[in-house]
Amino acid sequence: MRASVVLPTYNEAGNIVSLVEEILRNFPPDVDPEILVVDDDSPDKTCEVARKAFQANPNVRVILRTEDRGFAKSIRAGIELATGEWIIVMDSDFVHDPAEIPRMLHVACVYDIVSGSRFCAGGNMQDRTHYLASLAYNWFLRAVLRTQLQDNLGGYFSMKRETMLSLPLDDIFYGYGEYFFRLLYFAQRRGLKIVEIPAIYRARTYGASKSNFLKMLFTYSKAAILLRMSGTGRASARESNLQ
């Protein structure tokens, strides 16, 4: 069995080496790991740092993206370039704990999507303010999208690559973190089996978050309403090209 971990990065030079090392330490011994660092041409030279650190390790691939950049598009690029049968997507700021990987891969043998959830029983988040804001906003998303999933924005998940590629990728992977509730929405429409397992999201230890709360609140809300109304989330071809 081979599993690929997709790590979208932007200005994560202080995290990337220790994160990749921790991911490799947590891989089950019977799973062949592939780590894809997909960097959006970070000013802090994340790509160069990763390449220098892992140039002798064939299990780590560093991909530099200089065109059509963006968080969700980087994730898609990593998925398309991966060679593993299973894909794990996680953030590169240590918020998603690599210790969850063995359990995630184990459950992935039964379900189509395994999502590490902050809000199901046993889940949590060290940043309490962020936790409460995300919990409240997930209630809004559940109401708009008519879903019983607890965490629609977590973004720490595992999925079989073949199944992932069968989804409408153009309608999912654009923008920022809202790609994840689009992914879950289309997966549910396809009748895929989704399970949430408890995960504890850690506090960022290095660097600053790229998120602008008010901008995200507006963008994500608009995306959720468009998704519910149109079934794709795209208002128009012109608008989608601006994402």
C-alpha positions as a Markdown table, in Angstrom:
| # | Residue | x | y | z |
|---|---|---|---|---|
| 1 | Met | 0.0 | 0.0 | 0.0 |
| 2 | Arg | 1.3 | 3.5 | -0.9 |
| 3 | Ala | -0.2 | 6.7 | 0.5 |
| 4 | Ser | 0.7 | 10.2 | -0.6 |
| 5 | Val | 0.5 | 13.2 | 1.8 |
| 6 | Val | -0.2 | 16.6 | 0.0 |
| 7 | Leu | 1.3 | 19.6 | 1.8 |
| 8 | Pro | 0.3 | 23.0 | 0.2 |
| 9 | Thr | 2.8 | 25.6 | 1.4 |
| 10 | Tyr | 3.3 | 29.3 | 1.4 |
| 11 | Asn | 5.9 | 30.9 | 3.7 |
| 12 | Glu | 6.3 | 27.7 | 5.8 |
| 13 | Ala | 10.1 | 27.6 | 5.8 |
| 14 | Gly | 10.2 | 27.4 | 9.6 |
| 15 | Asn | 7.8 | 24.4 | 9.7 |
| 16 | Ile | 8.3 | 22.3 | 6.7 |
| 17 | Val | 11.4 | 20.3 | 7.6 |
| 18 | Ser | 10.2 | 19.3 | 11.1 |
| 19 | Leu | 6.7 | 18.6 | 9.7 |
| 20 | Val | 7.8 | 16.3 | 7.0 |
| 21 | Glu | 10.1 | 14.5 | 9.4 |
| 22 | Glu | 7.2 | 14.0 | 11.9 |
| 23 | Ile | 4.9 | 12.8 | 9.1 |
| 24 | Leu | 7.5 | 10.1 | 8.1 |
| 25 | Arg | 7.9 | 9.0 | 11.7 |
| 26 | Asn | 4.2 | 8.5 | 12.0 |
| 27 | Phe | 3.6 | 6.4 | 8.9 |
| 28 | Pro | 2.6 | 2.8 | 9.6 |
| 29 | Pro | 5.5 | 0.5 | 8.8 |
| 30 | Asp | 3.4 | -1.4 | 6.2 |
| 31 | Val | 2.6 | 1.7 | 4.2 |
| 32 | Asp | 4.9 | 3.2 | 1.6 |
| 33 | Pro | 5.0 | 7.0 | 2.2 |
| 34 | Glu | 5.1 | 9.7 | -0.4 |
| 35 | Ile | 5.2 | 13.4 | 0.7 |
| 36 | Leu | 4.5 | 16.1 | -1.8 |
| 37 | Val | 5.5 | 19.6 | -0.7 |
| 38 | Val | 3.5 | 21.8 | -3.2 |
| 39 | Asp | 4.9 | 25.3 | -2.8 |
| 40 | Asp | 3.3 | 28.5 | -4.3 |
| 41 | Asp | 6.7 | 30.2 | -4.8 |
| 42 | Ser | 7.0 | 31.3 | -1.2 |
| 43 | Pro | 9.0 | 34.5 | -0.6 |
| 44 | Asp | 10.7 | 32.9 | 2.4 |
| 45 | Lys | 12.1 | 30.1 | 0.1 |
| 46 | Thr | 10.1 | 27.2 | 1.6 |
| 47 | Cys | 10.8 | 25.3 | -1.6 |
| 48 | Glu | 14.5 | 25.7 | -1.4 |
| 49 | Val | 14.6 | 24.8 | 2.3 |
| 50 | Ala | 12.6 | 21.6 | 1.6 |
| 51 | Arg | 14.6 | 20.6 | -1.4 |
| 52 | Lys | 17.9 | 21.0 | 0.5 |
| 53 | Ala | 16.7 | 19.0 | 3.5 |
| 54 | Phe | 15.2 | 16.1 | 1.5 |
| 55 | Gln | 17.2 | 15.9 | -1.7 |
| 56 | Ala | 18.5 | 12.5 | -0.7 |
| 57 | Asn | 15.1 | 11.1 | 0.3 |
| 58 | Pro | 13.1 | 9.6 | -2.6 |
| 59 | Asn | 9.9 | 9.6 | -0.5 |
| 60 | Val | 9.8 | 13.4 | -0.5 |
| 61 | Arg | 8.9 | 15.4 | -3.7 |
| 62 | Val | 9.1 | 19.2 | -3.7 |
| 63 | Ile | 7.0 | 20.9 | -6.4 |
| 64 | Leu | 7.3 | 24.6 | -7.2 |
| 65 | Arg | 4.3 | 26.4 | -8.6 |
| 66 | Thr | 4.8 | 29.8 | -10.2 |
| 67 | Glu | 1.6 | 30.1 | -12.2 |
| 68 | Asp | -2.1 | 29.9 | -11.5 |
| 69 | Arg | -1.3 | 29.8 | -7.8 |
| 70 | Gly | -3.7 | 29.4 | -4.9 |
| 71 | Phe | -4.2 | 27.2 | -1.9 |
| 72 | Ala | -6.9 | 24.9 | -3.3 |
| 73 | Lys | -5.2 | 24.8 | -6.7 |
| 74 | Ser | -2.0 | 23.7 | -5.0 |
| 75 | Ile | -3.9 | 20.8 | -3.3 |
| 76 | Arg | -5.3 | 19.7 | -6.6 |
| 77 | Ala | -1.9 | 19.8 | -8.3 |
| 78 | Gly | -0.5 | 17.6 | -5.5 |
| 79 | Ile | -3.4 | 15.1 | -5.9 |
| 80 | Glu | -2.9 | 14.9 | -9.6 |
| 81 | Leu | 0.9 | 14.4 | -9.3 |
| 82 | Ala | 0.6 | 11.9 | -6.4 |
| 83 | Thr | 1.4 | 8.2 | -7.0 |
| 84 | Gly | -0.2 | 6.8 | -3.9 |
| 85 | Glu | -3.4 | 4.8 | -3.9 |
| 86 | Trp | -4.6 | 6.9 | -1.0 |
| 87 | Ile | -4.3 | 10.7 | -0.5 |
| 88 | Ile | -3.9 | 12.5 | 2.7 |
| 89 | Val | -4.3 | 16.3 | 2.7 |
| 90 | Met | -3.2 | 18.4 | 5.6 |
| 91 | Asp | -2.1 | 21.9 | 6.4 |
| 92 | Ser | 1.6 | 22.7 | 6.7 |
| 93 | Asp | 1.5 | 24.8 | 9.9 |
| 94 | Phe | 1.4 | 21.9 | 12.4 |
| 95 | Val | -2.3 | 22.6 | 13.1 |
| 96 | His | -3.1 | 19.1 | 11.7 |
| 97 | Asp | -1.3 | 16.5 | 13.9 |
| 98 | Pro | 0.7 | 13.8 | 11.9 |
| 99 | Ala | 0.0 | 11.4 | 14.8 |
| 100 | Glu | -3.6 | 11.0 | 13.3 |
| 101 | Ile | -2.2 | 9.5 | 10.1 |
| 102 | Pro | -2.2 | 5.8 | 11.1 |
| 103 | Arg | -5.8 | 5.9 | 12.3 |
| 104 | Met | -6.9 | 7.9 | 9.3 |
| 105 | Leu | -5.4 | 5.3 | 6.9 |
| 106 | His | -6.8 | 2.4 | 8.8 |
| 107 | Val | -10.4 | 3.8 | 8.6 |
| 108 | Ala | -9.9 | 4.8 | 4.9 |
| 109 | Cys | -9.9 | 1.1 | 4.0 |
| 110 | Val | -13.7 | 1.1 | 4.9 |
| 111 | Tyr | -14.9 | 4.6 | 4.0 |
| 112 | Asp | -14.5 | 6.8 | 0.9 |
| 113 | Ile | -13.5 | 9.9 | 2.9 |
| 114 | Val | -12.1 | 10.0 | 6.4 |
| 115 | Ser | -12.2 | 13.5 | 7.8 |
| 116 | Gly | -10.4 | 14.6 | 11.0 |
| 117 | Ser | -13.1 | 16.5 | 12.8 |
| 118 | Arg | -12.8 | 19.1 | 15.6 |
| 119 | Phe | -16.4 | 18.9 | 16.4 |
| 120 | Cys | -17.4 | 15.2 | 16.7 |
| 121 | Ala | -17.1 | 13.6 | 20.1 |
| 122 | Gly | -13.4 | 13.6 | 21.2 |
| 123 | Gly | -12.3 | 16.3 | 18.7 |
| 124 | Asn | -11.0 | 19.7 | 19.8 |
| 125 | Met | -8.8 | 22.6 | 19.0 |
| 126 | Gln | -6.1 | 24.2 | 21.1 |
| 127 | Asp | -6.9 | 27.7 | 19.9 |
| 128 | Arg | -10.1 | 28.2 | 21.8 |
| 129 | Thr | -11.2 | 31.4 | 20.1 |
| 130 | His | -10.7 | 29.8 | 16.7 |
| 131 | Tyr | -12.5 | 26.7 | 17.9 |
| 132 | Leu | -15.7 | 28.6 | 19.0 |
| 133 | Ala | -15.8 | 30.8 | 15.9 |
| 134 | Ser | -15.4 | 27.7 | 13.6 |
| 135 | Leu | -18.0 | 25.8 | 15.6 |
| 136 | Ala | -20.6 | 28.6 | 15.2 |
| 137 | Tyr | -19.8 | 29.0 | 11.5 |
| 138 | Asn | -20.2 | 25.3 | 10.9 |
| 139 | Trp | -23.7 | 25.5 | 12.2 |
| 140 | Phe | -24.3 | 28.0 | 9.4 |
| 141 | Leu | -22.8 | 25.8 | 6.8 |
| 142 | Arg | -24.8 | 22.8 | 8.0 |
| 143 | Ala | -28.0 | 24.8 | 7.6 |
| 144 | Val | -27.1 | 26.2 | 4.2 |
| 145 | Leu | -25.7 | 22.9 | 2.7 |
| 146 | Arg | -28.2 | 20.7 | 4.5 |
| 147 | Thr | -25.6 | 18.3 | 5.8 |
| 148 | Gln | -25.1 | 16.5 | 9.1 |
| 149 | Leu | -21.3 | 16.6 | 8.9 |
| 150 | Gln | -19.9 | 18.4 | 11.9 |
| 151 | Asp | -16.7 | 19.9 | 10.5 |
| 152 | Asn | -17.1 | 21.3 | 7.0 |
| 153 | Leu | -13.8 | 23.3 | 7.0 |
| 154 | Gly | -11.3 | 21.1 | 8.7 |
| 155 | Gly | -9.3 | 20.2 | 5.6 |
| 156 | Tyr | -7.5 | 17.2 | 7.2 |
| 157 | Phe | -8.7 | 14.2 | 5.4 |
| 158 | Ser | -7.9 | 10.9 | 3.6 |
| 159 | Met | -9.4 | 9.7 | 0.3 |
| 160 | Lys | -8.6 | 7.1 | -2.3 |
| 161 | Arg | -7.0 | 8.9 | -5.2 |
| 162 | Glu | -9.0 | 7.2 | -7.9 |
| 163 | Thr | -12.2 | 8.3 | -6.1 |
| 164 | Met | -11.0 | 11.8 | -5.8 |
| 165 | Leu | -10.2 | 12.1 | -9.5 |
| 166 | Ser | -13.8 | 11.0 | -10.3 |
| 167 | Leu | -15.2 | 14.1 | -8.7 |
| 168 | Pro | -15.7 | 17.4 | -10.6 |
| 169 | Leu | -12.4 | 18.9 | -9.7 |
| 170 | Asp | -13.0 | 22.2 | -11.6 |
| 171 | Asp | -16.0 | 22.8 | -9.4 |
| 172 | Ile | -14.1 | 22.1 | -6.2 |
| 173 | Phe | -10.5 | 23.2 | -6.2 |
| 174 | Tyr | -10.5 | 27.0 | -6.4 |
| 175 | Gly | -10.3 | 29.7 | -3.8 |
| 176 | Tyr | -9.1 | 28.9 | -0.3 |
| 177 | Gly | -10.4 | 26.7 | 2.4 |
| 178 | Glu | -13.9 | 26.7 | 1.1 |
| 179 | Tyr | -12.8 | 24.0 | -1.4 |
| 180 | Phe | -13.3 | 21.5 | 1.5 |
| 181 | Phe | -17.0 | 22.0 | 1.9 |
| 182 | Arg | -17.4 | 21.8 | -1.9 |
| 183 | Leu | -15.5 | 18.5 | -1.8 |
| 184 | Leu | -17.8 | 17.1 | 0.9 |
| 185 | Tyr | -20.9 | 18.5 | -0.9 |
| 186 | Phe | -20.1 | 16.7 | -4.2 |
| 187 | Ala | -19.0 | 13.6 | -2.4 |
| 188 | Gln | -22.3 | 13.4 | -0.7 |
| 189 | Arg | -24.2 | 13.9 | -4.0 |
| 190 | Arg | -22.2 | 11.0 | -5.4 |
| 191 | Gly | -23.3 | 8.8 | -2.5 |
| 192 | Leu | -19.8 | 8.4 | -1.2 |
| 193 | Lys | -19.3 | 7.1 | 2.4 |
| 194 | Ile | -17.9 | 9.8 | 4.6 |
| 195 | Val | -16.9 | 9.4 | 8.2 |
| 196 | Glu | -15.6 | 11.9 | 10.7 |
| 197 | Ile | -13.1 | 10.8 | 13.3 |
| 198 | Pro | -12.1 | 13.0 | 16.3 |
| 199 | Ala | -8.9 | 15.0 | 15.8 |
| 200 | Ile | -7.3 | 17.7 | 18.0 |
| 201 | Tyr | -6.1 | 20.7 | 15.9 |
| 202 | Arg | -3.0 | 22.2 | 17.4 |
| 203 | Ala | -1.9 | 25.8 | 17.7 |
| 204 | Arg | 0.4 | 27.2 | 15.0 |
| 205 | Thr | 4.0 | 27.2 | 16.4 |
| 206 | Tyr | 5.8 | 29.3 | 13.7 |
| 207 | Gly | 4.8 | 32.1 | 11.3 |
| 208 | Ala | 1.5 | 33.9 | 10.9 |
| 209 | Ser | -1.8 | 32.7 | 9.6 |
| 210 | Lys | -2.7 | 33.7 | 6.0 |
| 211 | Ser | -6.4 | 34.0 | 6.9 |
| 212 | Asn | -8.3 | 37.2 | 6.9 |
| 213 | Phe | -11.3 | 36.5 | 9.1 |
| 214 | Leu | -13.8 | 39.0 | 7.7 |
| 215 | Lys | -12.8 | 38.3 | 4.1 |
| 216 | Met | -13.1 | 34.6 | 4.6 |
| 217 | Leu | -16.5 | 35.0 | 6.3 |
| 218 | Phe | -17.8 | 36.9 | 3.3 |
| 219 | Thr | -16.1 | 34.6 | 0.7 |
| 220 | Tyr | -17.1 | 31.3 | 2.3 |
| 221 | Ser | -20.7 | 32.4 | 3.0 |
| 222 | Lys | -21.1 | 33.5 | -0.6 |
| 223 | Ala | -19.5 | 30.2 | -1.8 |
| 224 | Ala | -21.8 | 28.1 | 0.3 |
| 225 | Ile | -25.0 | 30.0 | -0.8 |
| 226 | Leu | -24.0 | 29.7 | -4.5 |
| 227 | Leu | -23.2 | 26.0 | -4.0 |
| 228 | Arg | -26.7 | 25.4 | -2.5 |
| 229 | Met | -28.4 | 27.4 | -5.2 |
| 230 | Ser | -26.5 | 26.4 | -8.4 |
| 231 | Gly | -25.1 | 23.0 | -7.4 |
| 232 | Thr | -21.6 | 24.1 | -8.5 |
| 233 | Gly | -20.9 | 27.2 | -6.5 |
| 234 | Arg | -19.8 | 29.1 | -9.5 |
| 235 | Ala | -21.7 | 32.3 | -10.2 |
| 236 | Ser | -20.3 | 32.8 | -13.7 |
| 237 | Ala | -17.3 | 31.9 | -15.8 |
| 238 | Arg | -15.9 | 35.4 | -15.5 |
| 239 | Glu | -16.2 | 35.3 | -11.7 |
| 240 | Ser | -14.6 | 31.9 | -11.3 |
| 241 | Asn | -11.6 | 33.0 | -13.3 |
| 242 | Leu | -11.0 | 35.7 | -10.7 |
| 243 | Gln | -10.8 | 33.1 | -7.8 |
